[in-house]
Amino acid sequence: MKIGGRRCFSFSELTIDVSWDDLLSENEFRFLLSIVPFRENQRPSRPADICLDCKLATGPLTPGNNFQTTESYGLSICNGTGQTVISDGKSAFAIDHHAGKGRITFHSSFPEKSLLAKSNFFLIGLIHLLAKYGYYDLHGAGLTNDGSGCLFLGPSGSGKSSLALNLVKQGWGYASDDALLMNASKSAVSVLSFRKNFYVDPVLAKRFPELERTLKNHGQIESNKYFIDLEEVWPSRFQPRFVPGKVIFCHVSGEETSRIQSISKKDALLRLLPQSASIFFNQAFAQKQVDALKRLIEQTDCYTLDAGFDVYDDSKKAADILSGV
């Protein structure tokens, strides 16, 4: 059954036109759109910057041979001249960089994929689609306090989500606990929310009675973790965009007491590069991405946080430690 549709969205300064031609594509795309903080724009004032269409595949989709392929998050990231294809072996997200167009082709098995796998497929495709317009990925948590923005960066398991939840509970604003974008203007490098919902371990959630109540009613369990919209828990804390003044690289120390100390700009840049992973996959925009990362470090004060048990056992302790920097 063919059911076509079309909607227009705004993201930052960009206008994105989305279309689909079947019910499966519409249903799956509704979920994918719930991941990102796009705003529906019923009266766009100018032509779309990005066009994204979705359709149902008739069989498994794989890129051709004229692509350089990298494997990441269970996906093949295939780069060719002016094109990138993200594929799970069956469904594909194809990007035409010159035209600013993307096409998602859903295999009939896509609805059976895990929520996290769907999220990774969509976000990684969008990262490559948005790079042309100067938006680059950051793997980290973004929070704000009293008008000042702070980035908490580090690999998975470095305590970003735990620290972010403690700080949001203390009244901080948030953009994301894990997935951000950065964008450089003439005046500053801004950070934007890319995946709004937090991805929380149930063991961690038990430390927050507010989260447990939400999980019973709305939480979506996924590989023993939950996607949680914190607006349902702590309303009016979401900050979709901010200018960071501090960058903090996190590490779980295993000690009782936390320690925070400043680091050099050079050290900070070396630590930052792996947290913007598309720089290693998308060579066409790599230099501009590096330039944006350098500017981000230049505009911020940079620290390392060896996080001890104190910042996780006492939510007020996290805010107290950071108040001194």
C-alpha positions as CSV (number, residue, x, y, z in Angstrom):
1,M,0.0,0.0,0.0
2,K,1.5,3.3,-1.1
3,I,1.0,6.2,1.3
4,G,3.0,9.3,0.5
5,G,3.8,12.1,2.8
6,R,6.0,15.2,3.2
7,R,7.0,17.4,6.1
8,C,9.4,20.3,6.6
9,F,11.7,20.8,9.7
10,S,14.1,23.3,11.1
11,F,17.4,22.5,12.8
12,S,19.6,25.4,13.8
13,E,19.8,27.6,10.7
14,L,18.9,24.7,8.3
15,T,15.6,23.8,6.7
16,I,15.1,20.1,6.0
17,D,12.5,18.7,3.7
18,V,11.4,15.1,4.4
19,S,9.3,12.8,2.2
20,W,8.3,9.1,2.1
21,D,6.2,7.0,-0.1
22,D,5.0,4.0,2.0
23,L,3.6,3.2,5.4
24,L,6.7,1.3,6.8
25,S,8.9,4.3,5.9
26,E,6.5,6.7,7.5
27,N,6.3,4.7,10.8
28,E,10.1,4.2,11.0
29,F,10.9,7.7,10.2
30,R,8.5,9.0,12.9
31,F,10.6,7.1,15.4
32,L,13.9,8.4,14.0
33,L,12.6,11.9,14.1
34,S,11.8,11.5,17.8
35,I,15.5,11.0,18.5
36,V,16.6,14.4,17.2
37,P,15.5,17.9,18.3
38,F,14.1,18.9,14.9
39,R,11.3,21.4,15.0
40,E,8.4,21.1,12.5
41,N,8.3,24.1,10.2
42,Q,4.9,24.4,8.4
43,R,5.7,27.7,6.7
44,P,9.4,27.6,5.5
45,S,10.5,31.0,4.3
46,R,13.0,29.6,1.8
47,P,13.9,26.5,-0.2
48,A,15.2,23.5,1.8
49,D,18.9,23.2,2.5
50,I,18.6,19.4,2.8
51,C,16.2,17.0,1.1
52,L,15.7,13.6,2.7
53,D,13.5,11.0,1.3
54,C,12.6,7.5,2.5
55,K,11.4,4.4,0.7
56,L,11.0,0.7,1.1
57,A,13.7,-1.6,-0.3
58,T,12.9,-4.6,-2.4
59,G,15.9,-6.5,-1.3
60,P,19.2,-6.2,0.7
61,L,21.2,-3.1,-0.2
62,T,25.0,-2.9,-0.3
63,P,27.2,-0.1,-1.9
64,G,29.2,-0.7,-5.0
65,N,32.9,-1.4,-5.3
66,N,34.1,2.2,-5.8
67,F,33.9,3.1,-2.1
68,Q,36.4,3.1,0.7
69,T,34.7,1.3,3.6
70,T,35.1,1.6,7.4
71,E,33.2,-0.5,9.9
72,S,31.7,1.2,13.0
73,Y,28.8,0.5,15.4
74,G,27.9,-2.6,13.3
75,L,27.6,-0.4,10.1
76,S,29.6,0.0,6.9
77,I,30.5,3.6,6.3
78,C,31.3,3.8,2.6
79,N,32.8,6.9,1.1
80,G,33.1,7.6,-2.6
81,T,33.5,10.8,-4.7
82,G,30.9,13.2,-3.3
83,Q,28.9,10.4,-1.8
84,T,28.6,8.4,1.4
85,V,26.6,5.3,2.0
86,I,25.8,4.0,5.5
87,S,24.6,0.4,5.4
88,D,23.7,-2.4,7.8
89,G,23.8,-4.9,5.0
90,K,20.1,-4.5,4.3
91,S,19.0,-0.9,4.8
92,A,21.0,2.0,3.5
93,F,21.3,5.8,4.1
94,A,22.9,7.3,1.0
95,I,24.2,10.9,1.0
96,D,24.9,13.1,-2.0
97,H,27.1,15.8,-0.5
98,H,27.1,18.2,-3.4
99,A,23.3,18.2,-3.7
100,G,22.6,18.2,0.0
101,K,20.3,15.2,-0.4
102,G,19.9,12.0,1.5
103,R,17.9,8.8,0.8
104,I,17.0,6.2,3.4
105,T,16.0,2.9,1.9
106,F,14.4,0.7,4.6
107,H,14.6,-3.1,4.3
108,S,11.5,-4.9,5.5
109,S,13.5,-6.2,8.5
110,F,14.3,-2.7,9.8
111,P,11.4,-2.5,12.3
112,E,12.9,-5.6,14.0
113,K,16.2,-3.8,14.8
114,S,17.0,-2.6,18.3
115,L,16.2,1.0,19.2
116,L,19.9,1.7,19.6
117,A,20.8,0.2,16.2
118,K,18.1,2.3,14.6
119,S,19.4,5.4,16.4
120,N,23.0,4.7,15.3
121,F,22.0,4.1,11.7
122,F,20.1,7.4,11.6
123,L,22.5,9.6,13.5
124,I,25.6,8.4,11.7
125,G,23.9,9.1,8.4
126,L,22.9,12.6,9.5
127,I,26.4,13.3,10.7
128,H,27.7,12.8,7.2
129,L,24.8,14.7,5.7
130,L,25.2,17.7,8.0
131,A,29.0,18.0,7.6
132,K,28.7,20.0,4.4
133,Y,27.0,22.7,6.4
134,G,29.7,22.8,9.1
135,Y,28.0,20.6,11.8
136,Y,30.3,18.0,13.3
137,D,29.8,15.3,15.8
138,L,31.0,15.3,19.5
139,H,30.8,12.2,21.7
140,G,30.0,13.8,25.1
141,A,27.5,15.3,27.5
142,G,26.6,19.0,27.2
143,L,25.3,20.9,30.2
144,T,24.8,24.5,31.2
145,N,24.7,26.3,34.6
146,D,24.1,30.0,35.2
147,G,24.5,30.8,31.6
148,S,27.8,29.0,31.2
149,G,28.2,25.9,29.0
150,C,30.3,22.9,29.9
151,L,31.3,19.8,27.8
152,F,32.0,16.5,29.5
153,L,33.9,14.3,27.1
154,G,35.3,10.8,27.1
155,P,34.8,7.3,25.8
156,S,31.9,5.0,26.8
157,G,32.2,4.1,30.4
158,S,33.9,7.3,31.5
159,G,31.0,8.4,33.7
160,K,29.5,11.1,31.5
161,S,25.9,10.0,31.9
162,S,26.1,9.5,35.6
163,L,27.7,12.9,36.1
164,A,25.2,14.6,33.8
165,L,22.2,13.1,35.7
166,N,23.7,14.3,39.0
167,L,24.1,17.8,37.7
168,V,20.7,18.0,36.0
169,K,19.2,16.9,39.3
170,Q,21.0,19.9,40.9
171,G,19.3,22.3,38.5
172,W,21.8,22.3,35.5
173,G,20.4,22.5,32.0
174,Y,21.3,19.8,29.4
175,A,21.6,19.3,25.7
176,S,22.5,15.5,25.7
177,D,24.3,12.9,27.8
178,D,26.2,11.4,24.8
179,A,25.5,12.8,21.3
180,L,26.2,16.4,20.3
181,L,27.0,18.5,17.3
182,M,29.3,21.5,17.1
183,N,29.0,24.4,14.7
184,A,31.5,27.3,14.2
185,S,30.3,30.8,13.5
186,K,32.5,33.9,13.1
187,S,32.2,34.7,16.8
188,A,32.3,31.3,18.5
189,V,31.9,27.5,18.3
190,S,28.4,26.5,19.5
191,V,27.3,23.1,20.7
192,L,23.9,21.6,19.8
193,S,21.8,18.7,21.1
194,F,21.9,15.8,18.6
195,R,20.2,13.1,20.6
196,K,18.0,14.6,23.3
197,N,17.0,11.4,25.2
198,F,19.4,10.1,27.8
199,Y,20.5,6.4,27.5
200,V,20.5,5.1,31.1
201,D,21.5,1.9,32.8
202,P,18.8,0.7,35.2
203,V,21.3,0.3,38.0
204,L,22.1,3.9,37.6
205,A,18.4,4.8,37.4
206,K,17.8,3.3,40.8
207,R,19.9,6.1,42.4
208,F,17.2,8.5,41.2
209,P,13.7,7.9,42.4
210,E,12.4,10.4,39.9
211,L,13.7,8.2,37.0
212,E,12.3,5.0,38.4
213,R,8.8,6.5,38.3
214,T,9.3,7.6,34.7
215,L,10.7,4.2,33.7
216,K,7.6,2.4,34.9
217,N,5.4,4.4,32.6
218,H,7.4,5.6,29.6
219,G,10.9,4.1,29.6
220,Q,11.9,2.1,26.5
221,I,14.2,-0.7,27.6
222,E,17.0,-1.5,25.2
223,S,19.9,-3.9,25.8
224,N,19.4,-3.5,29.5
225,K,19.3,0.3,29.2
226,Y,16.6,2.9,28.8
227,F,16.0,5.8,26.5
228,I,14.6,8.5,28.9
229,D,13.2,12.0,28.0
230,L,14.3,14.0,31.0
231,E,11.7,16.6,30.2
232,E,9.2,14.2,31.9
233,V,11.4,14.2,35.0
234,W,12.9,17.6,35.3
235,P,10.9,20.0,33.0
236,S,12.4,23.1,31.4
237,R,16.0,22.0,31.7
238,F,16.6,21.2,28.0
239,Q,19.0,23.6,26.3
240,P,19.2,22.8,22.6
241,R,22.2,25.1,21.9
242,F,24.9,26.8,24.0
243,V,28.4,28.2,23.8
244,P,30.8,26.1,25.9
245,G,33.3,27.8,28.2
246,K,34.7,24.7,29.8
247,V,35.8,21.3,28.4
248,I,36.2,18.5,31.0
249,F,37.7,15.1,30.0
250,C,36.2,12.5,32.3
251,H,37.7,9.3,33.7
252,V,36.4,7.0,36.4
253,S,39.2,6.7,38.9
254,G,37.9,4.1,41.3
255,E,39.0,6.3,44.2
256,E,36.9,7.7,47.0
257,T,37.6,11.3,46.2
258,S,37.5,13.1,42.9
259,R,40.2,15.3,41.5
260,I,40.0,18.0,38.8
261,Q,43.0,19.7,37.3
262,S,43.6,22.0,34.3
263,I,45.5,20.8,31.2
264,S,47.2,22.5,28.3
265,K,45.5,23.4,25.1
266,K,47.7,20.9,23.2
267,D,46.9,18.1,25.5
268,A,43.2,19.0,25.3
269,L,43.1,18.9,21.5
270,L,44.8,15.5,21.4
271,R,42.1,14.2,23.8
272,L,39.3,15.9,21.9
273,L,40.1,14.5,18.4
274,P,38.9,10.9,19.1
275,Q,35.6,12.3,20.5
276,S,34.7,13.7,17.0
277,A,35.0,10.3,15.2
278,S,33.7,11.2,11.8
279,I,36.9,13.1,11.2
280,F,38.5,9.7,10.5
281,F,35.7,8.6,8.2
282,N,34.9,11.6,6.1
283,Q,38.1,13.0,4.6
284,A,36.2,15.6,2.4
285,F,35.4,17.7,5.5
286,A,38.3,16.7,7.8
287,Q,40.3,19.9,7.7
288,K,37.3,22.2,8.4
289,Q,36.4,19.8,11.2
290,V,39.9,20.0,12.7
291,D,39.7,23.8,12.5
292,A,36.4,23.8,14.4
293,L,37.9,21.6,17.1
294,K,40.9,23.9,17.5
295,R,38.6,26.9,17.9
296,L,36.6,25.0,20.5
297,I,39.7,24.4,22.6
298,E,40.9,27.9,22.2
299,Q,37.7,29.4,23.5
300,T,37.4,27.1,26.5
301,D,39.2,26.3,29.8
302,C,40.2,22.7,29.7
303,Y,40.4,20.1,32.6
304,T,40.6,16.5,33.4
305,L,38.3,15.0,36.0
306,D,39.3,11.8,37.8
307,A,35.8,11.0,39.0
308,G,35.7,9.2,42.4
309,F,32.8,7.6,44.2
310,D,32.0,10.9,45.9
311,V,30.5,12.5,42.7
312,Y,28.3,9.5,42.1
313,D,27.2,8.8,45.7
314,D,26.3,12.5,46.4
315,S,24.7,14.5,43.6
316,K,25.5,17.8,45.4
317,K,29.2,16.8,45.4
318,A,29.4,16.9,41.6
319,A,28.2,20.5,41.5
320,D,30.5,21.5,44.4
321,I,33.6,20.1,42.7
322,L,32.8,21.9,39.4
323,S,32.0,25.2,41.2
324,G,35.7,25.7,41.8
325,V,36.8,25.8,38.2
